[in-house]
Amino acid sequence: MKTILIVLLLIDMLAVVAVLLAGVFGMADRAHDPHKSNRLMRWRVTLQAVAVGLFLLLMTVS
């Protein structure tokens, strides 16, 4: 169980970084879409909340 949670946490953390970089590169684009930026921000916040939840779950299992 602990190994599965660690793997899920690592995957989620990589997803957070990917969404963050997509947002940064999207903002650097001259013709960036504010709706897309907002959607990426919501995804990033959601993924971060999932990461915190997985981390807390991992701490309670350990």
CHARMM-style PDB file with segment names, atoms N, HN, CA, C and O in Angstrom:
ATOM      1  N   MET     1       0.817  -1.195   0.000  1.00  0.00      PROA
ATOM      2  CA  MET     1       0.000   0.000   0.000  1.00  0.00      PROA
ATOM      3  C   MET     1       0.862   1.261   0.000  1.00  0.00      PROA
ATOM      4  O   MET     1       0.595   2.225  -0.717  1.00  0.00      PROA
ATOM      5  N   LYS     2       1.906   1.219   0.829  1.00  0.00      PROA
ATOM      6  HN  LYS     2       2.124   0.436   1.412  1.00  0.00      PROA
ATOM      7  CA  LYS     2       2.793   2.381   0.926  1.00  0.00      PROA
ATOM      8  C   LYS     2       3.496   2.659  -0.405  1.00  0.00      PROA
ATOM      9  O   LYS     2       3.643   3.814  -0.805  1.00  0.00      PROA
ATOM     10  N   THR     3       3.925   1.603  -1.081  1.00  0.00      PROA
ATOM     11  HN  THR     3       3.806   0.665  -0.756  1.00  0.00      PROA
ATOM     12  CA  THR     3       4.608   1.769  -2.365  1.00  0.00      PROA
ATOM     13  C   THR     3       3.670   2.353  -3.417  1.00  0.00      PROA
ATOM     14  O   THR     3       4.072   3.198  -4.216  1.00  0.00      PROA
ATOM     15  N   ILE     4       2.429   1.902  -3.412  1.00  0.00      PROA
ATOM     16  HN  ILE     4       2.103   1.215  -2.763  1.00  0.00      PROA
ATOM     17  CA  ILE     4       1.452   2.417  -4.374  1.00  0.00      PROA
ATOM     18  C   ILE     4       1.208   3.903  -4.145  1.00  0.00      PROA
ATOM     19  O   ILE     4       1.121   4.675  -5.100  1.00  0.00      PROA
ATOM     20  N   LEU     5       1.097   4.306  -2.877  1.00  0.00      PROA
ATOM     21  HN  LEU     5       1.168   3.679  -2.101  1.00  0.00      PROA
ATOM     22  CA  LEU     5       0.884   5.714  -2.568  1.00  0.00      PROA
ATOM     23  C   LEU     5       2.071   6.569  -2.986  1.00  0.00      PROA
ATOM     24  O   LEU     5       1.897   7.681  -3.486  1.00  0.00      PROA
ATOM     25  N   ILE     6       3.276   6.049  -2.780  1.00  0.00      PROA
ATOM     26  HN  ILE     6       3.417   5.146  -2.374  1.00  0.00      PROA
ATOM     27  CA  ILE     6       4.470   6.796  -3.186  1.00  0.00      PROA
ATOM     28  C   ILE     6       4.501   6.972  -4.702  1.00  0.00      PROA
ATOM     29  O   ILE     6       4.803   8.058  -5.196  1.00  0.00      PROA
ATOM     30  N   VAL     7       4.190   5.913  -5.435  1.00  0.00      PROA
ATOM     31  HN  VAL     7       3.944   5.030  -5.033  1.00  0.00      PROA
ATOM     32  CA  VAL     7       4.173   5.997  -6.900  1.00  0.00      PROA
ATOM     33  C   VAL     7       3.101   6.981  -7.366  1.00  0.00      PROA
ATOM     34  O   VAL     7       3.350   7.791  -8.259  1.00  0.00      PROA
ATOM     35  N   LEU     8       1.913   6.913  -6.767  1.00  0.00      PROA
ATOM     36  HN  LEU     8       1.711   6.255  -6.042  1.00  0.00      PROA
ATOM     37  CA  LEU     8       0.849   7.846  -7.132  1.00  0.00      PROA
ATOM     38  C   LEU     8       1.239   9.286  -6.815  1.00  0.00      PROA
ATOM     39  O   LEU     8       0.936  10.198  -7.584  1.00  0.00      PROA
ATOM     40  N   LEU     9       1.908   9.489  -5.688  1.00  0.00      PROA
ATOM     41  HN  LEU     9       2.154   8.748  -5.063  1.00  0.00      PROA
ATOM     42  CA  LEU     9       2.356  10.829  -5.319  1.00  0.00      PROA
ATOM     43  C   LEU     9       3.387  11.360  -6.313  1.00  0.00      PROA
ATOM     44  O   LEU     9       3.330  12.525  -6.708  1.00  0.00      PROA
ATOM     45  N   LEU    10       4.319  10.515  -6.713  1.00  0.00      PROA
ATOM     46  HN  LEU    10       4.366   9.569  -6.392  1.00  0.00      PROA
ATOM     47  CA  LEU    10       5.331  10.941  -7.694  1.00  0.00      PROA
ATOM     48  C   LEU    10       4.691  11.273  -9.046  1.00  0.00      PROA
ATOM     49  O   LEU    10       5.057  12.261  -9.683  1.00  0.00      PROA
ATOM     50  N   ILE    11       3.752  10.458  -9.474  1.00  0.00      PROA
ATOM     51  HN  ILE    11       3.455   9.655  -8.956  1.00  0.00      PROA
ATOM     52  CA  ILE    11       3.059  10.731 -10.745  1.00  0.00      PROA
ATOM     53  C   ILE    11       2.297  12.043 -10.656  1.00  0.00      PROA
ATOM     54  O   ILE    11       2.310  12.840 -11.595  1.00  0.00      PROA
ATOM     55  N   ASP    12       1.638  12.265  -9.532  1.00  0.00      PROA
ATOM     56  HN  ASP    12       1.628  11.618  -8.770  1.00  0.00      PROA
ATOM     57  CA  ASP    12       0.880  13.500  -9.358  1.00  0.00      PROA
ATOM     58  C   ASP    12       1.807  14.711  -9.324  1.00  0.00      PROA
ATOM     59  O   ASP    12       1.482  15.757  -9.887  1.00  0.00      PROA
ATOM     60  N   MET    13       2.945  14.578  -8.674  1.00  0.00      PROA
ATOM     61  HN  MET    13       3.209  13.728  -8.216  1.00  0.00      PROA
ATOM     62  CA  MET    13       3.898  15.690  -8.624  1.00  0.00      PROA
ATOM     63  C   MET    13       4.439  16.013 -10.022  1.00  0.00      PROA
ATOM     64  O   MET    13       4.622  17.181 -10.367  1.00  0.00      PROA
ATOM     65  N   LEU    14       4.690  14.977 -10.818  1.00  0.00      PROA
ATOM     66  HN  LEU    14       4.541  14.029 -10.537  1.00  0.00      PROA
ATOM     67  CA  LEU    14       5.126  15.221 -12.197  1.00  0.00      PROA
ATOM     68  C   LEU    14       4.026  15.895 -13.011  1.00  0.00      PROA
ATOM     69  O   LEU    14       4.306  16.744 -13.857  1.00  0.00      PROA
ATOM     70  N   ALA    15       2.783  15.517 -12.757  1.00  0.00      PROA
ATOM     71  HN  ALA    15       2.556  14.827 -12.070  1.00  0.00      PROA
ATOM     72  CA  ALA    15       1.660  16.145 -13.450  1.00  0.00      PROA
ATOM     73  C   ALA    15       1.549  17.617 -13.064  1.00  0.00      PROA
ATOM     74  O   ALA    15       1.254  18.460 -13.912  1.00  0.00      PROA
ATOM     75  N   VAL    16       1.784  17.929 -11.792  1.00  0.00      PROA
ATOM     76  HN  VAL    16       2.024  17.245 -11.104  1.00  0.00      PROA
ATOM     77  CA  VAL    16       1.755  19.331 -11.350  1.00  0.00      PROA
ATOM     78  C   VAL    16       2.821  20.132 -12.082  1.00  0.00      PROA
ATOM     79  O   VAL    16       2.556  21.232 -12.566  1.00  0.00      PROA
ATOM     80  N   VAL    17       4.020  19.582 -12.162  1.00  0.00      PROA
ATOM     81  HN  VAL    17       4.235  18.688 -11.769  1.00  0.00      PROA
ATOM     82  CA  VAL    17       5.109  20.284 -12.858  1.00  0.00      PROA
ATOM     83  C   VAL    17       4.776  20.462 -14.335  1.00  0.00      PROA
ATOM     84  O   VAL    17       5.039  21.523 -14.901  1.00  0.00      PROA
ATOM     85  N   ALA    18       4.202  19.442 -14.965  1.00  0.00      PROA
ATOM     86  HN  ALA    18       3.988  18.581 -14.505  1.00  0.00      PROA
ATOM     87  CA  ALA    18       3.854  19.527 -16.385  1.00  0.00      PROA
ATOM     88  C   ALA    18       2.807  20.609 -16.626  1.00  0.00      PROA
ATOM     89  O   ALA    18       2.928  21.391 -17.569  1.00  0.00      PROA
ATOM     90  N   VAL    19       1.783  20.658 -15.781  1.00  0.00      PROA
ATOM     91  HN  VAL    19       1.684  20.022 -15.015  1.00  0.00      PROA
ATOM     92  CA  VAL    19       0.736  21.670 -15.943  1.00  0.00      PROA
ATOM     93  C   VAL    19       1.299  23.063 -15.663  1.00  0.00      PROA
ATOM     94  O   VAL    19       0.945  24.031 -16.335  1.00  0.00      PROA
ATOM     95  N   LEU    20       2.180  23.153 -14.662  1.00  0.00      PROA
ATOM     96  HN  LEU    20       2.467  22.366 -14.116  1.00  0.00      PROA
ATOM     97  CA  LEU    20       2.814  24.439 -14.357  1.00  0.00      PROA
ATOM     98  C   LEU    20       3.633  24.934 -15.544  1.00  0.00      PROA
ATOM     99  O   LEU    20       3.544  26.103 -15.919  1.00  0.00      PROA
ATOM    100  N   LEU    21       4.427  24.051 -16.132  1.00  0.00      PROA
ATOM    101  HN  LEU    21       4.500  23.102 -15.827  1.00  0.00      PROA
ATOM    102  CA  LEU    21       5.235  24.455 -17.287  1.00  0.00      PROA
ATOM    103  C   LEU    21       4.361  24.806 -18.492  1.00  0.00      PROA
ATOM    104  O   LEU    21       4.672  25.735 -19.237  1.00  0.00      PROA
ATOM    105  N   ALA    22       3.276  24.067 -18.681  1.00  0.00      PROA
ATOM    106  HN  ALA    22       3.023  23.313 -18.075  1.00  0.00      PROA
ATOM    107  CA  ALA    22       2.356  24.401 -19.775  1.00  0.00      PROA
ATOM    108  C   ALA    22       1.774  25.787 -19.570  1.00  0.00      PROA
ATOM    109  O   ALA    22       1.616  26.544 -20.528  1.00  0.00      PROA
ATOM    110  N   GLY    23       1.456  26.123 -18.333  1.00  0.00      PROA
ATOM    111  HN  GLY    23       1.585  25.508 -17.555  1.00  0.00      PROA
ATOM    112  CA  GLY    23       0.930  27.455 -18.039  1.00  0.00      PROA
ATOM    113  C   GLY    23       1.963  28.551 -18.248  1.00  0.00      PROA
ATOM    114  O   GLY    23       1.647  29.616 -18.780  1.00  0.00      PROA
ATOM    115  N   VAL    24       3.194  28.293 -17.832  1.00  0.00      PROA
ATOM    116  HN  VAL    24       3.451  27.428 -17.400  1.00  0.00      PROA
ATOM    117  CA  VAL    24       4.262  29.285 -17.997  1.00  0.00      PROA
ATOM    118  C   VAL    24       4.541  29.521 -19.471  1.00  0.00      PROA
ATOM    119  O   VAL    24       4.643  30.666 -19.911  1.00  0.00      PROA
ATOM    120  N   PHE    25       4.666  28.437 -20.238  1.00  0.00      PROA
ATOM    121  HN  PHE    25       4.583  27.507 -19.881  1.00  0.00      PROA
ATOM    122  CA  PHE    25       4.927  28.603 -21.670  1.00  0.00      PROA
ATOM    123  C   PHE    25       3.724  29.202 -22.386  1.00  0.00      PROA
ATOM    124  O   PHE    25       3.887  29.925 -23.370  1.00  0.00      PROA
ATOM    125  N   GLY    26       2.537  28.914 -21.911  1.00  0.00      PROA
ATOM    126  HN  GLY    26       2.405  28.327 -21.113  1.00  0.00      PROA
ATOM    127  CA  GLY    26       1.342  29.521 -22.491  1.00  0.00      PROA
ATOM    128  C   GLY    26       1.286  31.018 -22.248  1.00  0.00      PROA
ATOM    129  O   GLY    26       0.847  31.780 -23.109  1.00  0.00      PROA
ATOM    130  N   MET    27       1.737  31.438 -21.062  1.00  0.00      PROA
ATOM    131  HN  MET    27       2.094  30.819 -20.362  1.00  0.00      PROA
ATOM    132  CA  MET    27       1.760  32.873 -20.757  1.00  0.00      PROA
ATOM    133  C   MET    27       2.837  33.597 -21.574  1.00  0.00      PROA
ATOM    134  O   MET    27       2.694  34.777 -21.893  1.00  0.00      PROA
ATOM    135  N   ALA    28       3.910  32.882 -21.909  1.00  0.00      PROA
ATOM    136  HN  ALA    28       4.027  31.923 -21.650  1.00  0.00      PROA
ATOM    137  CA  ALA    28       4.990  33.491 -22.685  1.00  0.00      PROA
ATOM    138  C   ALA    28       4.589  33.693 -24.140  1.00  0.00      PROA
ATOM    139  O   ALA    28       5.167  34.524 -24.840  1.00  0.00      PROA
ATOM    140  N   ASP    29       3.605  32.934 -24.590  1.00  0.00      PROA
ATOM    141  HN  ASP    29       3.135  32.259 -24.021  1.00  0.00      PROA
ATOM    142  CA  ASP    29       3.130  33.069 -25.965  1.00  0.00      PROA
ATOM    143  C   ASP    29       2.414  34.405 -26.132  1.00  0.00      PROA
ATOM    144  O   ASP    29       1.646  34.814 -25.261  1.00  0.00      PROA
ATOM    145  N   ARG    30       2.659  35.073 -27.231  1.00  0.00      PROA
ATOM    146  HN  ARG    30       3.283  34.741 -27.938  1.00  0.00      PROA
ATOM    147  CA  ARG    30       2.054  36.396 -27.453  1.00  0.00      PROA
ATOM    148  C   ARG    30       0.542  36.331 -27.594  1.00  0.00      PROA
ATOM    149  O   ARG    30      -0.165  37.242 -27.163  1.00  0.00      PROA
ATOM    150  N   ALA    31       0.054  35.279 -28.185  1.00  0.00      PROA
ATOM    151  HN  ALA    31       0.628  34.539 -28.535  1.00  0.00      PROA
ATOM    152  CA  ALA    31      -1.391  35.150 -28.419  1.00  0.00      PROA
ATOM    153  C   ALA    31      -1.985  34.143 -27.438  1.00  0.00      PROA
ATOM    154  O   ALA    31      -2.714  33.233 -27.834  1.00  0.00      PROA
ATOM    155  N   HSD    32      -1.662  34.316 -26.133  1.00  0.00      PROA
ATOM    156  HN  HSD    32      -1.071  35.055 -25.811  1.00  0.00      PROA
ATOM    157  CA  HSD    32      -2.160  33.335 -25.163  1.00  0.00      PROA
ATOM    158  C   HSD    32      -3.639  33.570 -24.879  1.00  0.00      PROA
ATOM    159  O   HSD    32      -4.143  34.692 -24.909  1.00  0.00      PROA
ATOM    160  N   ASP    33      -4.293  32.473 -24.607  1.00  0.00      PROA
ATOM    161  HN  ASP    33      -3.883  31.561 -24.583  1.00  0.00      PROA
ATOM    162  CA  ASP    33      -5.728  32.485 -24.338  1.00  0.00      PROA
ATOM    163  C   ASP    33      -5.940  32.533 -22.822  1.00  0.00      PROA
ATOM    164  O   ASP    33      -5.528  31.614 -22.115  1.00  0.00      PROA
ATOM    165  N   PRO    34      -6.577  33.591 -22.316  1.00  0.00      PROA
ATOM    166  CA  PRO    34      -6.768  33.671 -20.859  1.00  0.00      PROA
ATOM    167  C   PRO    34      -7.651  32.555 -20.304  1.00  0.00      PROA
ATOM    168  O   PRO    34      -7.493  32.159 -19.149  1.00  0.00      PROA
ATOM    169  N   HSD    35      -8.576  32.046 -21.114  1.00  0.00      PROA
ATOM    170  HN  HSD    35      -8.704  32.367 -22.053  1.00  0.00      PROA
ATOM    171  CA  HSD    35      -9.423  30.947 -20.656  1.00  0.00      PROA
ATOM    172  C   HSD    35      -8.608  29.672 -20.472  1.00  0.00      PROA
ATOM    173  O   HSD    35      -8.831  28.909 -19.532  1.00  0.00      PROA
ATOM    174  N   LYS    36      -7.655  29.451 -21.387  1.00  0.00      PROA
ATOM    175  HN  LYS    36      -7.474  30.071 -22.151  1.00  0.00      PROA
ATOM    176  CA  LYS    36      -6.779  28.282 -21.270  1.00  0.00      PROA
ATOM    177  C   LYS    36      -5.879  28.429 -20.044  1.00  0.00      PROA
ATOM    178  O   LYS    36      -5.648  27.456 -19.328  1.00  0.00      PROA
ATOM    179  N   SER    37      -5.375  29.627 -19.801  1.00  0.00      PROA
ATOM    180  HN  SER    37      -5.564  30.418 -20.383  1.00  0.00      PROA
ATOM    181  CA  SER    37      -4.540  29.863 -18.628  1.00  0.00      PROA
ATOM    182  C   SER    37      -5.325  29.611 -17.344  1.00  0.00      PROA
ATOM    183  O   SER    37      -4.803  29.028 -16.394  1.00  0.00      PROA
ATOM    184  N   ASN    38      -6.566  30.047 -17.323  1.00  0.00      PROA
ATOM    185  HN  ASN    38      -6.990  30.520 -18.095  1.00  0.00      PROA
ATOM    186  CA  ASN    38      -7.408  29.845 -16.153  1.00  0.00      PROA
ATOM    187  C   ASN    38      -7.688  28.356 -15.924  1.00  0.00      PROA
ATOM    188  O   ASN    38      -7.668  27.878 -14.789  1.00  0.00      PROA
ATOM    189  N   ARG    39      -7.948  27.634 -17.012  1.00  0.00      PROA
ATOM    190  HN  ARG    39      -7.964  28.022 -17.933  1.00  0.00      PROA
ATOM    191  CA  ARG    39      -8.200  26.198 -16.918  1.00  0.00      PROA
ATOM    192  C   ARG    39      -6.956  25.472 -16.407  1.00  0.00      PROA
ATOM    193  O   ARG    39      -7.064  24.565 -15.581  1.00  0.00      PROA
ATOM    194  N   LEU    40      -5.777  25.864 -16.891  1.00  0.00      PROA
ATOM    195  HN  LEU    40      -5.690  26.600 -17.562  1.00  0.00      PROA
ATOM    196  CA  LEU    40      -4.535  25.246 -16.424  1.00  0.00      PROA
ATOM    197  C   LEU    40      -4.297  25.551 -14.946  1.00  0.00      PROA
ATOM    198  O   LEU    40      -3.808  24.700 -14.203  1.00  0.00      PROA
ATOM    199  N   MET    41      -4.641  26.760 -14.523  1.00  0.00      PROA
ATOM    200  HN  MET    41      -5.038  27.452 -15.126  1.00  0.00      PROA
ATOM    201  CA  MET    41      -4.481  27.118 -13.118  1.00  0.00      PROA
ATOM    202  C   MET    41      -5.383  26.250 -12.239  1.00  0.00      PROA
ATOM    203  O   MET    41      -4.958  25.779 -11.183  1.00  0.00      PROA
ATOM    204  N   ARG    42      -6.622  26.040 -12.674  1.00  0.00      PROA
ATOM    205  HN  ARG    42      -6.967  26.422 -13.531  1.00  0.00      PROA
ATOM    206  CA  ARG    42      -7.534  25.185 -11.906  1.00  0.00      PROA
ATOM    207  C   ARG    42      -7.016  23.746 -11.840  1.00  0.00      PROA
ATOM    208  O   ARG    42      -7.103  23.098 -10.798  1.00  0.00      PROA
ATOM    209  N   TRP    43      -6.479  23.254 -12.953  1.00  0.00      PROA
ATOM    210  HN  TRP    43      -6.409  23.780 -13.800  1.00  0.00      PROA
ATOM    211  CA  TRP    43      -5.913  21.903 -12.965  1.00  0.00      PROA
ATOM    212  C   TRP    43      -4.735  21.808 -12.001  1.00  0.00      PROA
ATOM    213  O   TRP    43      -4.603  20.829 -11.266  1.00  0.00      PROA
ATOM    214  N   ARG    44      -3.879  22.833 -12.009  1.00  0.00      PROA
ATOM    215  HN  ARG    44      -3.986  23.628 -12.606  1.00  0.00      PROA
ATOM    216  CA  ARG    44      -2.705  22.817 -11.136  1.00  0.00      PROA
ATOM    217  C   ARG    44      -3.119  22.814  -9.674  1.00  0.00      PROA
ATOM    218  O   ARG    44      -2.573  22.054  -8.874  1.00  0.00      PROA
ATOM    219  N   VAL    45      -4.075  23.653  -9.323  1.00  0.00      PROA
ATOM    220  HN  VAL    45      -4.519  24.271  -9.973  1.00  0.00      PROA
ATOM    221  CA  VAL    45      -4.530  23.708  -7.935  1.00  0.00      PROA
ATOM    222  C   VAL    45      -5.166  22.383  -7.531  1.00  0.00      PROA
ATOM    223  O   VAL    45      -4.939  21.903  -6.421  1.00  0.00      PROA
ATOM    224  N   THR    46      -5.958  21.787  -8.418  1.00  0.00      PROA
ATOM    225  HN  THR    46      -6.142  22.177  -9.320  1.00  0.00      PROA
ATOM    226  CA  THR    46      -6.579  20.494  -8.124  1.00  0.00      PROA
ATOM    227  C   THR    46      -5.527  19.406  -7.943  1.00  0.00      PROA
ATOM    228  O   THR    46      -5.610  18.605  -7.012  1.00  0.00      PROA
ATOM    229  N   LEU    47      -4.541  19.380  -8.832  1.00  0.00      PROA
ATOM    230  HN  LEU    47      -4.473  20.031  -9.588  1.00  0.00      PROA
ATOM    231  CA  LEU    47      -3.481  18.376  -8.718  1.00  0.00      PROA
ATOM    232  C   LEU    47      -2.657  18.576  -7.450  1.00  0.00      PROA
ATOM    233  O   LEU    47      -2.219  17.604  -6.835  1.00  0.00      PROA
ATOM    234  N   GLN    48      -2.445  19.829  -7.058  1.00  0.00      PROA
ATOM    235  HN  GLN    48      -2.801  20.618  -7.557  1.00  0.00      PROA
ATOM    236  CA  GLN    48      -1.721  20.075  -5.815  1.00  0.00      PROA
ATOM    237  C   GLN    48      -2.529  19.604  -4.613  1.00  0.00      PROA
ATOM    238  O   GLN    48      -1.965  19.062  -3.662  1.00  0.00      PROA
ATOM    239  N   ALA    49      -3.837  19.803  -4.647  1.00  0.00      PROA
ATOM    240  HN  ALA    49      -4.295  20.243  -5.419  1.00  0.00      PROA
ATOM    241  CA  ALA    49      -4.691  19.325  -3.555  1.00  0.00      PROA
ATOM    242  C   ALA    49      -4.648  17.796  -3.472  1.00  0.00      PROA
ATOM    243  O   ALA    49      -4.619  17.229  -2.379  1.00  0.00      PROA
ATOM    244  N   VAL    50      -4.643  17.141  -4.624  1.00  0.00      PROA
ATOM    245  HN  VAL    50      -4.667  17.601  -5.511  1.00  0.00      PROA
ATOM    246  CA  VAL    50      -4.537  15.677  -4.642  1.00  0.00      PROA
ATOM    247  C   VAL    50      -3.187  15.250  -4.068  1.00  0.00      PROA
ATOM    248  O   VAL    50      -3.111  14.277  -3.318  1.00  0.00      PROA
ATOM    249  N   ALA    51      -2.126  15.973  -4.415  1.00  0.00      PROA
ATOM    250  HN  ALA    51      -2.188  16.764  -5.024  1.00  0.00      PROA
ATOM    251  CA  ALA    51      -0.799  15.644  -3.893  1.00  0.00      PROA
ATOM    252  C   ALA    51      -0.759  15.783  -2.376  1.00  0.00      PROA
ATOM    253  O   ALA    51      -0.190  14.933  -1.691  1.00  0.00      PROA
ATOM    254  N   VAL    52      -1.351  16.835  -1.852  1.00  0.00      PROA
ATOM    255  HN  VAL    52      -1.813  17.526  -2.408  1.00  0.00      PROA
ATOM    256  CA  VAL    52      -1.388  17.014  -0.398  1.00  0.00      PROA
ATOM    257  C   VAL    52      -2.196  15.898   0.249  1.00  0.00      PROA
ATOM    258  O   VAL    52      -1.801  15.364   1.285  1.00  0.00      PROA
ATOM    259  N   GLY    53      -3.319  15.544  -0.354  1.00  0.00      PROA
ATOM    260  HN  GLY    53      -3.640  15.977  -1.196  1.00  0.00      PROA
ATOM    261  CA  GLY    53      -4.136  14.452   0.167  1.00  0.00      PROA
ATOM    262  C   GLY    53      -3.393  13.128   0.168  1.00  0.00      PROA
ATOM    263  O   GLY    53      -3.456  12.376   1.141  1.00  0.00      PROA
ATOM    264  N   LEU    54      -2.686  12.839  -0.927  1.00  0.00      PROA
ATOM    265  HN  LEU    54      -2.635  13.449  -1.718  1.00  0.00      PROA
ATOM    266  CA  LEU    54      -1.896  11.607  -0.990  1.00  0.00      PROA
ATOM    267  C   LEU    54      -0.783  11.615   0.045  1.00  0.00      PROA
ATOM    268  O   LEU    54      -0.491  10.589   0.660  1.00  0.00      PROA
ATOM    269  N   PHE    55      -0.166  12.766   0.235  1.00  0.00      PROA
ATOM    270  HN  PHE    55      -0.403  13.599  -0.265  1.00  0.00      PROA
ATOM    271  CA  PHE    55       0.899  12.877   1.219  1.00  0.00      PROA
ATOM    272  C   PHE    55       0.368  12.629   2.626  1.00  0.00      PROA
ATOM    273  O   PHE    55       0.990  11.911   3.410  1.00  0.00      PROA
ATOM    274  N   LEU    56      -0.774  13.217   2.945  1.00  0.00      PROA
ATOM    275  HN  LEU    56      -1.279  13.800   2.308  1.00  0.00      PROA
ATOM    276  CA  LEU    56      -1.385  13.009   4.260  1.00  0.00      PROA
ATOM    277  C   LEU    56      -1.785  11.540   4.450  1.00  0.00      PROA
ATOM    278  O   LEU    56      -1.592  10.970   5.524  1.00  0.00      PROA
ATOM    279  N   LEU    57      -2.337  10.942   3.405  1.00  0.00      PROA
ATOM    280  HN  LEU    57      -2.494  11.405   2.532  1.00  0.00      PROA
ATOM    281  CA  LEU    57      -2.689   9.534   3.473  1.00  0.00      PROA
ATOM    282  C   LEU    57      -1.461   8.658   3.665  1.00  0.00      PROA
ATOM    283  O   LEU    57      -1.492   7.681   4.414  1.00  0.00      PROA
ATOM    284  N   LEU    58      -0.390   9.014   2.988  1.00  0.00      PROA
ATOM    285  HN  LEU    58      -0.365   9.808   2.380  1.00  0.00      PROA
ATOM    286  CA  LEU    58       0.862   8.274   3.131  1.00  0.00      PROA
ATOM    287  C   LEU    58       1.412   8.398   4.557  1.00  0.00      PROA
ATOM    288  O   LEU    58       1.946   7.432   5.101  1.00  0.00      PROA
ATOM    289  N   MET    59       1.283   9.561   5.150  1.00  0.00      PROA
ATOM    290  HN  MET    59       0.849  10.346   4.709  1.00  0.00      PROA
ATOM    291  CA  MET    59       1.769   9.755   6.521  1.00  0.00      PROA
ATOM    292  C   MET    59       0.925   8.983   7.534  1.00  0.00      PROA
ATOM    293  O   MET    59       1.443   8.527   8.553  1.00  0.00      PROA
ATOM    294  N   THR    60      -0.373   8.835   7.258  1.00  0.00      PROA
ATOM    295  HN  THR    60      -0.793   9.206   6.430  1.00  0.00      PROA
ATOM    296  CA  THR    60      -1.212   8.091   8.195  1.00  0.00      PROA
ATOM    297  C   THR    60      -0.997   6.579   8.066  1.00  0.00      PROA
ATOM    298  O   THR    60      -1.152   5.842   9.040  1.00  0.00      PROA
ATOM    299  N   VAL    61      -0.640   6.122   6.865  1.00  0.00      PROA
ATOM    300  HN  VAL    61      -0.514   6.721   6.074  1.00  0.00      PROA
ATOM    301  CA  VAL    61      -0.385   4.699   6.646  1.00  0.00      PROA
ATOM    302  C   VAL    61       0.945   4.300   7.264  1.00  0.00      PROA
ATOM    303  O   VAL    61       1.077   3.194   7.788  1.00  0.00      PROA
ATOM    304  N   SER    62       1.926   5.180   7.209  1.00  0.00      PROA
ATOM    305  HN  SER    62       1.819   6.078   6.783  1.00  0.00      PROA
ATOM    306  CA  SER    62       3.267   4.860   7.723  1.00  0.00      PROA
ATOM    307  C   SER    62       3.295   4.720   9.213  1.00  0.00      PROA
ATOM    308  OT1 SER    62       4.350   4.453   9.788  1.00  0.00      PROA
TER     309      SER     62
END
